[in-house]
């Protein structure tokens, strides 16, 4: 990214949100550091992206813009605006994930409520509990969408959701149910198992 492009990003944040230029600069540096750290995670390496490629792609995403703007508003002392800005982004992402899930065909696991309930029963969940956990699981899968492998780059989020297997869903339901019960340490251990299996 060239300095002029960074200057334009700062100017855009200043213009759009009315923050002080120093707040926009500080937020941009913090946001770049955040994504730079992410770019070196094993998940990114498994996706086949180099850290530089990941960083360049990330800078074009709505998530980058949302983190940058919320950070700039916080740096400007506007905590409430920062929170509202971030919540609006989360709502948009949730709506997009729901639309992608709604488009999953009934022949796919995540498009078949009866199959979902059967898998939920396997892990000790009622149909109602499974129904409550599925939207969160879909959002989790959507959050991982940018990390898809090179062979999956052409696929939409709906395509990715349609490929979720019964084995994947069992692990994801276990993780989600542990979180719902407030068993955060057990949920973290379960997530580590899921990540190891994905390697």
Beta strands, then each sheet from edge to edge (+ up, - down):
end
